[in-house]
């Protein structure tokens, strides 16, 4: 399951980041690391981007980036 599949209001825990290089580093710099709890709070009207809460702050992610973050239900 990826972060892209999580519905609004649901929480999950990051299991693995599939990206590599700069994209992986950028995602990790935003606080999304293995074991971090993430919850989806909003989705834009056209479906992209999604708004997630991670480590106490709101973060907007592109669907393409969220599809590379593997999660497990919290």
mmJSON file of the N, C-alpha and C atoms, coordinates in Angstrom:
{"data_MODEL":{"atom_site":{
"group_PDB":["ATOM","ATOM","ATOM","ATOM","ATOM","ATOM","ATOM","ATOM","ATOM","ATOM","ATOM","ATOM","ATOM","ATOM","ATOM","ATOM","ATOM","ATOM","ATOM","ATOM","ATOM","ATOM","ATOM","ATOM","ATOM","ATOM","ATOM","ATOM","ATOM","ATOM","ATOM","ATOM","ATOM","ATOM","ATOM","ATOM","ATOM","ATOM","ATOM","ATOM","ATOM","ATOM","ATOM","ATOM","ATOM","ATOM","ATOM","ATOM","ATOM","ATOM","ATOM","ATOM","ATOM","ATOM","ATOM","ATOM","ATOM","ATOM","ATOM","ATOM","ATOM","ATOM","ATOM","ATOM","ATOM","ATOM","ATOM","ATOM","ATOM","ATOM","ATOM","ATOM","ATOM","ATOM","ATOM","ATOM","ATOM","ATOM","ATOM","ATOM","ATOM","ATOM","ATOM","ATOM","ATOM","ATOM","ATOM","ATOM","ATOM","ATOM","ATOM","ATOM","ATOM","ATOM","ATOM","ATOM","ATOM","ATOM","ATOM","ATOM","ATOM","ATOM","ATOM","ATOM","ATOM","ATOM","ATOM","ATOM","ATOM","ATOM","ATOM","ATOM","ATOM","ATOM","ATOM","ATOM","ATOM","ATOM","ATOM","ATOM","ATOM","ATOM","ATOM","ATOM","ATOM","ATOM","ATOM","ATOM","ATOM","ATOM","ATOM","ATOM","ATOM","ATOM","ATOM","ATOM","ATOM","ATOM","ATOM","ATOM","ATOM","ATOM","ATOM","ATOM","ATOM","ATOM","ATOM","ATOM","ATOM","ATOM","ATOM","ATOM","ATOM","ATOM","ATOM","ATOM","ATOM","ATOM","ATOM","ATOM","ATOM","ATOM","ATOM","ATOM","ATOM","ATOM","ATOM","ATOM","ATOM","ATOM","ATOM","ATOM","ATOM","ATOM","ATOM","ATOM","ATOM","ATOM","ATOM","ATOM","ATOM","ATOM","ATOM","ATOM","ATOM","ATOM","ATOM","ATOM","ATOM","ATOM","ATOM","ATOM","ATOM","ATOM","ATOM","ATOM","ATOM","ATOM","ATOM","ATOM","ATOM","ATOM","ATOM","ATOM","ATOM","ATOM","ATOM","ATOM","ATOM","ATOM","ATOM","ATOM","ATOM","ATOM","ATOM","ATOM","ATOM","ATOM","ATOM","ATOM","ATOM","ATOM"],
"id":[1,2,3,4,5,6,7,8,9,10,11,12,13,14,15,16,17,18,19,20,21,22,23,24,25,26,27,28,29,30,31,32,33,34,35,36,37,38,39,40,41,42,43,44,45,46,47,48,49,50,51,52,53,54,55,56,57,58,59,60,61,62,63,64,65,66,67,68,69,70,71,72,73,74,75,76,77,78,79,80,81,82,83,84,85,86,87,88,89,90,91,92,93,94,95,96,97,98,99,100,101,102,103,104,105,106,107,108,109,110,111,112,113,114,115,116,117,118,119,120,121,122,123,124,125,126,127,128,129,130,131,132,133,134,135,136,137,138,139,140,141,142,143,144,145,146,147,148,149,150,151,152,153,154,155,156,157,158,159,160,161,162,163,164,165,166,167,168,169,170,171,172,173,174,175,176,177,178,179,180,181,182,183,184,185,186,187,188,189,190,191,192,193,194,195,196,197,198,199,200,201,202,203,204,205,206,207,208,209,210,211,212,213,214,215,216,217,218,219,220,221,222],
"type_symbol":["N","C","C","N","C","C","N","C","C","N","C","C","N","C","C","N","C","C","N","C","C","N","C","C","N","C","C","N","C","C","N","C","C","N","C","C","N","C","C","N","C","C","N","C","C","N","C","C","N","C","C","N","C","C","N","C","C","N","C","C","N","C","C","N","C","C","N","C","C","N","C","C","N","C","C","N","C","C","N","C","C","N","C","C","N","C","C","N","C","C","N","C","C","N","C","C","N","C","C","N","C","C","N","C","C","N","C","C","N","C","C","N","C","C","N","C","C","N","C","C","N","C","C","N","C","C","N","C","C","N","C","C","N","C","C","N","C","C","N","C","C","N","C","C","N","C","C","N","C","C","N","C","C","N","C","C","N","C","C","N","C","C","N","C","C","N","C","C","N","C","C","N","C","C","N","C","C","N","C","C","N","C","C","N","C","C","N","C","C","N","C","C","N","C","C","N","C","C","N","C","C","N","C","C","N","C","C","N","C","C","N","C","C","N","C","C","N","C","C","N","C","C"],
"label_atom_id":["N","CA","C","N","CA","C","N","CA","C","N","CA","C","N","CA","C","N","CA","C","N","CA","C","N","CA","C","N","CA","C","N","CA","C","N","CA","C","N","CA","C","N","CA","C","N","CA","C","N","CA","C","N","CA","C","N","CA","C","N","CA","C","N","CA","C","N","CA","C","N","CA","C","N","CA","C","N","CA","C","N","CA","C","N","CA","C","N","CA","C","N","CA","C","N","CA","C","N","CA","C","N","CA","C","N","CA","C","N","CA","C","N","CA","C","N","CA","C","N","CA","C","N","CA","C","N","CA","C","N","CA","C","N","CA","C","N","CA","C","N","CA","C","N","CA","C","N","CA","C","N","CA","C","N","CA","C","N","CA","C","N","CA","C","N","CA","C","N","CA","C","N","CA","C","N","CA","C","N","CA","C","N","CA","C","N","CA","C","N","CA","C","N","CA","C","N","CA","C","N","CA","C","N","CA","C","N","CA","C","N","CA","C","N","CA","C","N","CA","C","N","CA","C","N","CA","C","N","CA","C","N","CA","C","N","CA","C","N","CA","C","N","CA","C","N","CA","C","N","CA","C","N","CA","C","N","CA","C"],
"label_alt_id":[null,null,null,null,null,null,null,null,null,null,null,null,null,null,null,null,null,null,null,null,null,null,null,null,null,null,null,null,null,null,null,null,null,null,null,null,null,null,null,null,null,null,null,null,null,null,null,null,null,null,null,null,null,null,null,null,null,null,null,null,null,null,null,null,null,null,null,null,null,null,null,null,null,null,null,null,null,null,null,null,null,null,null,null,null,null,null,null,null,null,null,null,null,null,null,null,null,null,null,null,null,null,null,null,null,null,null,null,null,null,null,null,null,null,null,null,null,null,null,null,null,null,null,null,null,null,null,null,null,null,null,null,null,null,null,null,null,null,null,null,null,null,null,null,null,null,null,null,null,null,null,null,null,null,null,null,null,null,null,null,null,null,null,null,null,null,null,null,null,null,null,null,null,null,null,null,null,null,null,null,null,null,null,null,null,null,null,null,null,null,null,null,null,null,null,null,null,null,null,null,null,null,null,null,null,null,null,null,null,null,null,null,null,null,null,null,null,null,null,null,null,null],
"label_comp_id":["UNK","UNK","UNK","UNK","UNK","UNK","UNK","UNK","UNK","UNK","UNK","UNK","UNK","UNK","UNK","UNK","UNK","UNK","UNK","UNK","UNK","UNK","UNK","UNK","UNK","UNK","UNK","UNK","UNK","UNK","UNK","UNK","UNK","UNK","UNK","UNK","UNK","UNK","UNK","UNK","UNK","UNK","UNK","UNK","UNK","UNK","UNK","UNK","UNK","UNK","UNK","UNK","UNK","UNK","UNK","UNK","UNK","UNK","UNK","UNK","UNK","UNK","UNK","UNK","UNK","UNK","UNK","UNK","UNK","UNK","UNK","UNK","UNK","UNK","UNK","UNK","UNK","UNK","UNK","UNK","UNK","UNK","UNK","UNK","UNK","UNK","UNK","UNK","UNK","UNK","UNK","UNK","UNK","UNK","UNK","UNK","UNK","UNK","UNK","UNK","UNK","UNK","UNK","UNK","UNK","UNK","UNK","UNK","UNK","UNK","UNK","UNK","UNK","UNK","UNK","UNK","UNK","UNK","UNK","UNK","UNK","UNK","UNK","UNK","UNK","UNK","UNK","UNK","UNK","UNK","UNK","UNK","UNK","UNK","UNK","UNK","UNK","UNK","UNK","UNK","UNK","UNK","UNK","UNK","UNK","UNK","UNK","UNK","UNK","UNK","UNK","UNK","UNK","UNK","UNK","UNK","UNK","UNK","UNK","UNK","UNK","UNK","UNK","UNK","UNK","UNK","UNK","UNK","UNK","UNK","UNK","UNK","UNK","UNK","UNK","UNK","UNK","UNK","UNK","UNK","UNK","UNK","UNK","UNK","UNK","UNK","UNK","UNK","UNK","UNK","UNK","UNK","UNK","UNK","UNK","UNK","UNK","UNK","UNK","UNK","UNK","UNK","UNK","UNK","UNK","UNK","UNK","UNK","UNK","UNK","UNK","UNK","UNK","UNK","UNK","UNK","UNK","UNK","UNK","UNK","UNK","UNK"],
"label_asym_id":["A","A","A","A","A","A","A","A","A","A","A","A","A","A","A","A","A","A","A","A","A","A","A","A","A","A","A","A","A","A","A","A","A","A","A","A","A","A","A","A","A","A","A","A","A","A","A","A","A","A","A","A","A","A","A","A","A","A","A","A","A","A","A","A","A","A","A","A","A","A","A","A","A","A","A","A","A","A","A","A","A","A","A","A","A","A","A","A","A","A","A","A","A","A","A","A","A","A","A","A","A","A","A","A","A","A","A","A","A","A","A","A","A","A","A","A","A","A","A","A","A","A","A","A","A","A","A","A","A","A","A","A","A","A","A","A","A","A","A","A","A","A","A","A","A","A","A","A","A","A","A","A","A","A","A","A","A","A","A","A","A","A","A","A","A","A","A","A","A","A","A","A","A","A","A","A","A","A","A","A","A","A","A","A","A","A","A","A","A","A","A","A","A","A","A","A","A","A","A","A","A","A","A","A","A","A","A","A","A","A","A","A","A","A","A","A","A","A","A","A","A","A"],
"label_entity_id":["1","1","1","1","1","1","1","1","1","1","1","1","1","1","1","1","1","1","1","1","1","1","1","1","1","1","1","1","1","1","1","1","1","1","1","1","1","1","1","1","1","1","1","1","1","1","1","1","1","1","1","1","1","1","1","1","1","1","1","1","1","1","1","1","1","1","1","1","1","1","1","1","1","1","1","1","1","1","1","1","1","1","1","1","1","1","1","1","1","1","1","1","1","1","1","1","1","1","1","1","1","1","1","1","1","1","1","1","1","1","1","1","1","1","1","1","1","1","1","1","1","1","1","1","1","1","1","1","1","1","1","1","1","1","1","1","1","1","1","1","1","1","1","1","1","1","1","1","1","1","1","1","1","1","1","1","1","1","1","1","1","1","1","1","1","1","1","1","1","1","1","1","1","1","1","1","1","1","1","1","1","1","1","1","1","1","1","1","1","1","1","1","1","1","1","1","1","1","1","1","1","1","1","1","1","1","1","1","1","1","1","1","1","1","1","1","1","1","1","1","1","1"],
"label_seq_id":[1,1,1,2,2,2,3,3,3,4,4,4,5,5,5,6,6,6,7,7,7,8,8,8,9,9,9,10,10,10,11,11,11,12,12,12,13,13,13,14,14,14,15,15,15,16,16,16,17,17,17,18,18,18,19,19,19,20,20,20,21,21,21,22,22,22,23,23,23,24,24,24,25,25,25,26,26,26,27,27,27,28,28,28,29,29,29,30,30,30,31,31,31,32,32,32,33,33,33,34,34,34,35,35,35,36,36,36,37,37,37,38,38,38,39,39,39,40,40,40,41,41,41,42,42,42,43,43,43,44,44,44,45,45,45,46,46,46,47,47,47,48,48,48,49,49,49,50,50,50,51,51,51,52,52,52,53,53,53,54,54,54,55,55,55,56,56,56,57,57,57,58,58,58,59,59,59,60,60,60,61,61,61,62,62,62,63,63,63,64,64,64,65,65,65,66,66,66,67,67,67,68,68,68,69,69,69,70,70,70,71,71,71,72,72,72,73,73,73,74,74,74],
"pdbx_PDB_ins_code":[null,null,null,null,null,null,null,null,null,null,null,null,null,null,null,null,null,null,null,null,null,null,null,null,null,null,null,null,null,null,null,null,null,null,null,null,null,null,null,null,null,null,null,null,null,null,null,null,null,null,null,null,null,null,null,null,null,null,null,null,null,null,null,null,null,null,null,null,null,null,null,null,null,null,null,null,null,null,null,null,null,null,null,null,null,null,null,null,null,null,null,null,null,null,null,null,null,null,null,null,null,null,null,null,null,null,null,null,null,null,null,null,null,null,null,null,null,null,null,null,null,null,null,null,null,null,null,null,null,null,null,null,null,null,null,null,null,null,null,null,null,null,null,null,null,null,null,null,null,null,null,null,null,null,null,null,null,null,null,null,null,null,null,null,null,null,null,null,null,null,null,null,null,null,null,null,null,null,null,null,null,null,null,null,null,null,null,null,null,null,null,null,null,null,null,null,null,null,null,null,null,null,null,null,null,null,null,null,null,null,null,null,null,null,null,null,null,null,null,null,null,null],
"Cartn_x":[0.852,0.0,0.899,0.512,1.292,0.503,1.18,0.532,-0.534,-0.373,-1.335,-2.689,-2.702,-3.915,-4.671,-4.076,-4.687,-5.812,-6.943,-8.112,-8.011,-8.76,-8.796,-9.268,-8.563,-8.914,-8.231,-7.576,-6.895,-5.437,-4.899,-3.497,-2.752,-1.454,-0.622,0.798,1.625,3.017,3.89,4.91,5.808,6.621,6.603,7.345,8.624,8.555,9.707,9.563,10.677,10.694,11.285,10.517,10.971,11.859,11.822,12.636,14.103,14.95,16.376,16.935,18.126,18.799,18.178,18.086,17.605,16.167,15.315,13.901,13.762,14.475,14.437,14.932,16.022,16.577,15.59,14.926,13.958,12.793,12.294,11.188,11.623,12.824,13.324,13.554,14.003,14.199,12.888,11.784,10.468,9.941,10.671,10.274,9.61,9.513,8.886,9.981,10.134,11.138,10.469,11.186,10.645,10.192,8.964,8.414,7.623,7.594,6.87,5.384,4.55,3.102,2.671,1.862,1.379,-0.132,-0.861,-2.299,-2.678,-3.593,-4.057,-5.184,-5.03,-6.031,-6.93,-6.393,-7.186,-6.652,-7.525,-7.125,-7.659,-6.838,-7.252,-8.436,-9.244,-10.437,-10.16,-9.046,-8.719,-7.884,-7.662,-6.972,-5.473,-4.893,-3.461,-3.178,-2.502,-1.767,-2.64,-2.019,-2.696,-2.028,-2.794,-2.289,-2.193,-1.004,-0.797,-0.281,-0.513,0.056,1.153,2.34,3.497,4.297,4.589,5.373,4.812,3.477,2.827,2.671,3.011,2.802,2.163,1.559,0.896,1.89,1.777,2.679,1.878,2.114,1.453,2.41,1.902,2.703,2.018,2.802,2.266,1.872,0.87,0.452,1.595,2.407,3.513,4.555,4.792,5.702,5.075,3.785,3.09,3.04,3.021,2.973,4.272,5.331,6.622,6.911,5.902,6.059,5.179,5.805,5.058,4.684,3.415,2.913,2.165,1.972,1.122,0.093,-1.111,-2.122,-1.633,-1.99,-1.553,-2.428],
"Cartn_y":[-1.17,0.0,1.234,2.252,3.484,4.631,5.722,6.902,7.44,7.19,7.6,6.901,5.714,4.912,5.234,5.997,6.299,7.321,7.068,7.952,9.116,10.173,11.344,10.929,11.37,11.061,9.818,9.044,7.827,8.124,7.344,7.478,6.214,6.359,5.226,5.479,4.454,4.546,4.25,5.059,4.878,3.603,2.73,1.479,1.539,2.229,2.226,3.346,3.949,4.953,4.306,4.303,3.654,4.537,5.84,6.751,6.627,7.177,7.205,8.571,8.847,10.086,11.328,12.379,13.682,13.642,12.913,12.861,12.216,11.144,10.475,11.426,12.125,13.062,14.184,14.705,15.79,15.326,14.122,13.575,13.363,12.846,12.631,13.96,14.979,16.299,16.919,16.535,17.035,16.299,15.3,14.593,13.256,12.836,11.553,10.494,9.791,8.744,7.461,6.35,5.061,5.126,4.653,4.624,5.858,6.874,8.112,7.932,8.423,8.367,9.552,9.265,10.263,10.11,11.225,11.152,12.089,11.637,12.441,13.325,14.65,15.584,16.15,16.377,16.945,16.454,16.529,16.278,17.437,17.963,19.077,18.66,19.611,19.286,18.428,18.615,17.81,16.577,16.349,15.148,15.297,16.403,16.575,18.028,18.351,17.523,17.041,16.252,15.829,16.541,16.813,17.479,16.437,16.273,15.297,16.006,15.396,15.877,14.906,15.445,14.639,15.407,14.781,15.385,16.725,16.855,18.039,19.2,19.039,20.12,19.587,20.488,20.128,20.205,19.253,19.158,18.785,19.451,19.102,18.276,17.152,16.249,15.995,15.892,15.478,14.007,13.632,12.233,11.333,11.816,11.009,10.732,11.693,11.479,10.544,10.724,9.875,8.422,8.199,6.829,6.067,6.764,6.115,5.934,6.201,6.03,4.874,3.76,2.589,2.779,2.455,2.638,1.402,1.315,0.295,1.029,0.494,1.155,1.344,2.467,2.762,2.078],
"Cartn_z":[0.0,0.0,0.0,-0.741,-0.781,-0.152,0.114,0.691,-0.257,-1.521,-2.54,-2.353,-1.734,-1.547,-0.266,0.635,1.932,1.739,2.368,2.263,3.254,2.991,3.87,5.258,6.282,7.66,8.203,7.358,7.806,8.138,9.058,9.438,9.032,8.836,8.449,8.947,8.835,9.24,8.033,7.821,6.685,6.878,5.856,5.908,5.07,3.909,2.997,1.976,1.594,0.523,-0.715,-1.815,-3.04,-3.905,-3.703,-4.501,-4.129,-4.988,-4.685,-5.049,-4.591,-4.95,-4.36,-5.188,-4.732,-4.227,-4.912,-4.519,-3.138,-2.903,-1.593,-0.501,-0.762,0.221,0.519,-0.519,-0.331,0.538,0.279,1.073,2.521,2.716,4.07,4.79,4.079,4.683,5.142,4.526,4.928,6.158,6.652,7.861,7.626,6.38,6.074,6.034,7.151,7.269,7.753,7.668,8.081,9.54,9.795,11.133,11.528,10.68,10.97,10.704,11.617,11.404,10.547,9.542,8.595,8.485,8.444,8.211,7.073,6.226,5.101,5.607,5.436,5.95,4.864,3.67,2.573,1.24,0.235,-1.144,-1.977,-2.859,-3.713,-4.586,-5.015,-5.817,-7.051,-7.703,-8.879,-8.524,-7.224,-6.767,-6.558,-6.939,-6.788,-6.426,-5.369,-4.427,-3.267,-2.388,-1.168,0.006,1.047,2.24,3.34,3.909,4.971,6.217,7.357,8.612,9.004,9.197,9.581,10.622,11.723,12.81,13.28,13.248,13.775,12.814,11.557,10.599,9.323,8.551,7.306,6.151,5.257,4.123,2.889,1.785,0.527,-0.31,-0.808,-1.63,-2.96,-4.007,-5.302,-5.214,-5.977,-6.015,-6.481,-7.418,-7.927,-6.829,-5.944,-4.815,-3.787,-3.519,-2.541,-2.999,-4.308,-4.833,-4.575,-4.245,-3.979,-2.488,-1.651,-0.195,0.247,0.608,1.07,2.529,2.862,4.225,4.683,5.987,6.599,7.457,7.602,8.436,9.857,10.482,11.854,12.863],
"occupancy":[1.0,1.0,1.0,1.0,1.0,1.0,1.0,1.0,1.0,1.0,1.0,1.0,1.0,1.0,1.0,1.0,1.0,1.0,1.0,1.0,1.0,1.0,1.0,1.0,1.0,1.0,1.0,1.0,1.0,1.0,1.0,1.0,1.0,1.0,1.0,1.0,1.0,1.0,1.0,1.0,1.0,1.0,1.0,1.0,1.0,1.0,1.0,1.0,1.0,1.0,1.0,1.0,1.0,1.0,1.0,1.0,1.0,1.0,1.0,1.0,1.0,1.0,1.0,1.0,1.0,1.0,1.0,1.0,1.0,1.0,1.0,1.0,1.0,1.0,1.0,1.0,1.0,1.0,1.0,1.0,1.0,1.0,1.0,1.0,1.0,1.0,1.0,1.0,1.0,1.0,1.0,1.0,1.0,1.0,1.0,1.0,1.0,1.0,1.0,1.0,1.0,1.0,1.0,1.0,1.0,1.0,1.0,1.0,1.0,1.0,1.0,1.0,1.0,1.0,1.0,1.0,1.0,1.0,1.0,1.0,1.0,1.0,1.0,1.0,1.0,1.0,1.0,1.0,1.0,1.0,1.0,1.0,1.0,1.0,1.0,1.0,1.0,1.0,1.0,1.0,1.0,1.0,1.0,1.0,1.0,1.0,1.0,1.0,1.0,1.0,1.0,1.0,1.0,1.0,1.0,1.0,1.0,1.0,1.0,1.0,1.0,1.0,1.0,1.0,1.0,1.0,1.0,1.0,1.0,1.0,1.0,1.0,1.0,1.0,1.0,1.0,1.0,1.0,1.0,1.0,1.0,1.0,1.0,1.0,1.0,1.0,1.0,1.0,1.0,1.0,1.0,1.0,1.0,1.0,1.0,1.0,1.0,1.0,1.0,1.0,1.0,1.0,1.0,1.0,1.0,1.0,1.0,1.0,1.0,1.0,1.0,1.0,1.0,1.0,1.0,1.0,1.0,1.0,1.0,1.0,1.0,1.0],
"B_iso_or_equiv":[0.0,0.0,0.0,0.0,0.0,0.0,0.0,0.0,0.0,0.0,0.0,0.0,0.0,0.0,0.0,0.0,0.0,0.0,0.0,0.0,0.0,0.0,0.0,0.0,0.0,0.0,0.0,0.0,0.0,0.0,0.0,0.0,0.0,0.0,0.0,0.0,0.0,0.0,0.0,0.0,0.0,0.0,0.0,0.0,0.0,0.0,0.0,0.0,0.0,0.0,0.0,0.0,0.0,0.0,0.0,0.0,0.0,0.0,0.0,0.0,0.0,0.0,0.0,0.0,0.0,0.0,0.0,0.0,0.0,0.0,0.0,0.0,0.0,0.0,0.0,0.0,0.0,0.0,0.0,0.0,0.0,0.0,0.0,0.0,0.0,0.0,0.0,0.0,0.0,0.0,0.0,0.0,0.0,0.0,0.0,0.0,0.0,0.0,0.0,0.0,0.0,0.0,0.0,0.0,0.0,0.0,0.0,0.0,0.0,0.0,0.0,0.0,0.0,0.0,0.0,0.0,0.0,0.0,0.0,0.0,0.0,0.0,0.0,0.0,0.0,0.0,0.0,0.0,0.0,0.0,0.0,0.0,0.0,0.0,0.0,0.0,0.0,0.0,0.0,0.0,0.0,0.0,0.0,0.0,0.0,0.0,0.0,0.0,0.0,0.0,0.0,0.0,0.0,0.0,0.0,0.0,0.0,0.0,0.0,0.0,0.0,0.0,0.0,0.0,0.0,0.0,0.0,0.0,0.0,0.0,0.0,0.0,0.0,0.0,0.0,0.0,0.0,0.0,0.0,0.0,0.0,0.0,0.0,0.0,0.0,0.0,0.0,0.0,0.0,0.0,0.0,0.0,0.0,0.0,0.0,0.0,0.0,0.0,0.0,0.0,0.0,0.0,0.0,0.0,0.0,0.0,0.0,0.0,0.0,0.0,0.0,0.0,0.0,0.0,0.0,0.0,0.0,0.0,0.0,0.0,0.0,0.0],
"pdbx_formal_charge":[null,null,null,null,null,null,null,null,null,null,null,null,null,null,null,null,null,null,null,null,null,null,null,null,null,null,null,null,null,null,null,null,null,null,null,null,null,null,null,null,null,null,null,null,null,null,null,null,null,null,null,null,null,null,null,null,null,null,null,null,null,null,null,null,null,null,null,null,null,null,null,null,null,null,null,null,null,null,null,null,null,null,null,null,null,null,null,null,null,null,null,null,null,null,null,null,null,null,null,null,null,null,null,null,null,null,null,null,null,null,null,null,null,null,null,null,null,null,null,null,null,null,null,null,null,null,null,null,null,null,null,null,null,null,null,null,null,null,null,null,null,null,null,null,null,null,null,null,null,null,null,null,null,null,null,null,null,null,null,null,null,null,null,null,null,null,null,null,null,null,null,null,null,null,null,null,null,null,null,null,null,null,null,null,null,null,null,null,null,null,null,null,null,null,null,null,null,null,null,null,null,null,null,null,null,null,null,null,null,null,null,null,null,null,null,null,null,null,null,null,null,null],
"auth_seq_id":[1,1,1,2,2,2,3,3,3,4,4,4,5,5,5,6,6,6,7,7,7,8,8,8,9,9,9,10,10,10,11,11,11,12,12,12,13,13,13,14,14,14,15,15,15,16,16,16,17,17,17,18,18,18,19,19,19,20,20,20,21,21,21,22,22,22,23,23,23,24,24,24,25,25,25,26,26,26,27,27,27,28,28,28,29,29,29,30,30,30,31,31,31,32,32,32,33,33,33,34,34,34,35,35,35,36,36,36,37,37,37,38,38,38,39,39,39,40,40,40,41,41,41,42,42,42,43,43,43,44,44,44,45,45,45,46,46,46,47,47,47,48,48,48,49,49,49,50,50,50,51,51,51,52,52,52,53,53,53,54,54,54,55,55,55,56,56,56,57,57,57,58,58,58,59,59,59,60,60,60,61,61,61,62,62,62,63,63,63,64,64,64,65,65,65,66,66,66,67,67,67,68,68,68,69,69,69,70,70,70,71,71,71,72,72,72,73,73,73,74,74,74],
"auth_comp_id":["UNK","UNK","UNK","UNK","UNK","UNK","UNK","UNK","UNK","UNK","UNK","UNK","UNK","UNK","UNK","UNK","UNK","UNK","UNK","UNK","UNK","UNK","UNK","UNK","UNK","UNK","UNK","UNK","UNK","UNK","UNK","UNK","UNK","UNK","UNK","UNK","UNK","UNK","UNK","UNK","UNK","UNK","UNK","UNK","UNK","UNK","UNK","UNK","UNK","UNK","UNK","UNK","UNK","UNK","UNK","UNK","UNK","UNK","UNK","UNK","UNK","UNK","UNK","UNK","UNK","UNK","UNK","UNK","UNK","UNK","UNK","UNK","UNK","UNK","UNK","UNK","UNK","UNK","UNK","UNK","UNK","UNK","UNK","UNK","UNK","UNK","UNK","UNK","UNK","UNK","UNK","UNK","UNK","UNK","UNK","UNK","UNK","UNK","UNK","UNK","UNK","UNK","UNK","UNK","UNK","UNK","UNK","UNK","UNK","UNK","UNK","UNK","UNK","UNK","UNK","UNK","UNK","UNK","UNK","UNK","UNK","UNK","UNK","UNK","UNK","UNK","UNK","UNK","UNK","UNK","UNK","UNK","UNK","UNK","UNK","UNK","UNK","UNK","UNK","UNK","UNK","UNK","UNK","UNK","UNK","UNK","UNK","UNK","UNK","UNK","UNK","UNK","UNK","UNK","UNK","UNK","UNK","UNK","UNK","UNK","UNK","UNK","UNK","UNK","UNK","UNK","UNK","UNK","UNK","UNK","UNK","UNK","UNK","UNK","UNK","UNK","UNK","UNK","UNK","UNK","UNK","UNK","UNK","UNK","UNK","UNK","UNK","UNK","UNK","UNK","UNK","UNK","UNK","UNK","UNK","UNK","UNK","UNK","UNK","UNK","UNK","UNK","UNK","UNK","UNK","UNK","UNK","UNK","UNK","UNK","UNK","UNK","UNK","UNK","UNK","UNK","UNK","UNK","UNK","UNK","UNK","UNK"],
"auth_asym_id":["A","A","A","A","A","A","A","A","A","A","A","A","A","A","A","A","A","A","A","A","A","A","A","A","A","A","A","A","A","A","A","A","A","A","A","A","A","A","A","A","A","A","A","A","A","A","A","A","A","A","A","A","A","A","A","A","A","A","A","A","A","A","A","A","A","A","A","A","A","A","A","A","A","A","A","A","A","A","A","A","A","A","A","A","A","A","A","A","A","A","A","A","A","A","A","A","A","A","A","A","A","A","A","A","A","A","A","A","A","A","A","A","A","A","A","A","A","A","A","A","A","A","A","A","A","A","A","A","A","A","A","A","A","A","A","A","A","A","A","A","A","A","A","A","A","A","A","A","A","A","A","A","A","A","A","A","A","A","A","A","A","A","A","A","A","A","A","A","A","A","A","A","A","A","A","A","A","A","A","A","A","A","A","A","A","A","A","A","A","A","A","A","A","A","A","A","A","A","A","A","A","A","A","A","A","A","A","A","A","A","A","A","A","A","A","A","A","A","A","A","A","A"],
"auth_atom_id":["N","CA","C","N","CA","C","N","CA","C","N","CA","C","N","CA","C","N","CA","C","N","CA","C","N","CA","C","N","CA","C","N","CA","C","N","CA","C","N","CA","C","N","CA","C","N","CA","C","N","CA","C","N","CA","C","N","CA","C","N","CA","C","N","CA","C","N","CA","C","N","CA","C","N","CA","C","N","CA","C","N","CA","C","N","CA","C","N","CA","C","N","CA","C","N","CA","C","N","CA","C","N","CA","C","N","CA","C","N","CA","C","N","CA","C","N","CA","C","N","CA","C","N","CA","C","N","CA","C","N","CA","C","N","CA","C","N","CA","C","N","CA","C","N","CA","C","N","CA","C","N","CA","C","N","CA","C","N","CA","C","N","CA","C","N","CA","C","N","CA","C","N","CA","C","N","CA","C","N","CA","C","N","CA","C","N","CA","C","N","CA","C","N","CA","C","N","CA","C","N","CA","C","N","CA","C","N","CA","C","N","CA","C","N","CA","C","N","CA","C","N","CA","C","N","CA","C","N","CA","C","N","CA","C","N","CA","C","N","CA","C","N","CA","C","N","CA","C","N","CA","C","N","CA","C","N","CA","C"],
"pdbx_PDB_model_num":[1,1,1,1,1,1,1,1,1,1,1,1,1,1,1,1,1,1,1,1,1,1,1,1,1,1,1,1,1,1,1,1,1,1,1,1,1,1,1,1,1,1,1,1,1,1,1,1,1,1,1,1,1,1,1,1,1,1,1,1,1,1,1,1,1,1,1,1,1,1,1,1,1,1,1,1,1,1,1,1,1,1,1,1,1,1,1,1,1,1,1,1,1,1,1,1,1,1,1,1,1,1,1,1,1,1,1,1,1,1,1,1,1,1,1,1,1,1,1,1,1,1,1,1,1,1,1,1,1,1,1,1,1,1,1,1,1,1,1,1,1,1,1,1,1,1,1,1,1,1,1,1,1,1,1,1,1,1,1,1,1,1,1,1,1,1,1,1,1,1,1,1,1,1,1,1,1,1,1,1,1,1,1,1,1,1,1,1,1,1,1,1,1,1,1,1,1,1,1,1,1,1,1,1,1,1,1,1,1,1,1,1,1,1,1,1,1,1,1,1,1,1]
}}}
